[in-house]
Amino acid sequence: MIKPTSSFKENLQQLPSIDGVESLRLLDDAGREVASIENAPGKQGSLAVYQYLLEAFGVLNAEAAKHGLEVFGEHTLDAQNRPGAHPNIDRLLEIANGGATLSMTLIQR
C-alpha cells in the first residue's frame, strides 16, 4: 500500500497503470451494479484510485474508503465542501461513514 501525501497528483504517480482497463464496476451485496467508472478523460484519476483500492483491499469497505479519501488528497476537502461535485469521492465519504460495503470488478479492454 502507498503512503498518501496531501497531493492527489503525487499520489496518482504511485498508483498502478490503468492501461488496458475499460472500466470498473461497483456492485452491491446482491451483485447489482450500482455505479461504474469508465476509462475516459475526467474519470481516469478516479479509475486509478478505485483500481488500486480493489488491489489493496479486495472490497470497498470503510477501511478502504478512508484510505481512498487520503489518496484523493486535496480533492477530498473540496468534495466535502461541494457535495455532488465529485461523485466518486462522495461514494467513499458515504462508505467511510457507515455506508454499505461494495464489491468491485475490473473490465479489461
N, C-alpha and C positions, 0 to 999 in steps of 0.2 A: 504494500500500500504506500501511496505517496504521503508526504507530509505537506499539506496545503499551505501556501502562503496567502497573503491578503490580495494577491493579484490573480485574477482569472486568467489573464494572458500567460503568466508564468506557470500556472497550474496546468493549463492546456498543453504546454510543451512537454510535460511529464507523462501525459496520458498516451495509451496505445493508439495507433493509427486507426482511422475508420475507413481506410481504403478497402474496397470490396464489400462494405456494409451497405445494404439498400435501406434498411430501416430497423427500428427496434420497437417491438410491440409490448405493451403493458397489459397484463391480464389480472382480473380479479380472482377470488378464490374458487369461483365456479368455472374458470377458464375462458370467460368472456373478455374480449378486447375492450379496454376502457380508454385507451389512447395509443397513439403511435408517434414516433419521431422519425421523420424521413431524413435521408442524407441529401439535404438541399440547402442552398445558401440561406443563412439566417438561423438554421437549426443544427448546423454541424457541431457547434460547441456543445450544445445540449446532448446531441447524439454521442459525442465523445465521452462526456461525463457519465451518462447512463450506461454506456457500454462498459466503462471502467467499473462502475458500481456493480454491474452484473458479474464481471470477472472477479472482483474483490469480495463480494458478499453473497452472490448467488440469488438473492431476492432483494426487493426494495422494502425493507422494514425500517423501523425507527432509527436504528443504528446506522444503516446505510444512508438514509435520508439526511441525518445530521452531518455525516461525513461529506455527502454531496453538497450540502449547503456551504461547507467550508471550502470545497473545491470551486464553487461558483464565485467565491471571493466577494468583491465589491458589488456584484450584481445581486447578492442576497439581500443586502440592505435596501437597494433600490426596489426589489420585489416586495419587501415588507412595507415600504412607503407608498408603493403604487400597485396594489392588488390588481391582478389581471394583466399587467404589462409583461409579465414573464411567467406564462402558464407552467412551464416545466420546473421552475423554481417553486411556484405556488404549490405544485403537487408535492414536492419534497417538504415544504413547510407543513402541509396538512398531515403527511405521514409522520413527520418528526413529532407532531403534537398529538399523536394518538390515532391517526387515520389508519385504515386497513392496509395490511401488507399486500404488495402486488408482486406477481412473478413477471419475468421479462424474458423475451425471446428475440434473438437476433435473426434478421433475414438477410442472407448473403446475396450478392448480385450474381 
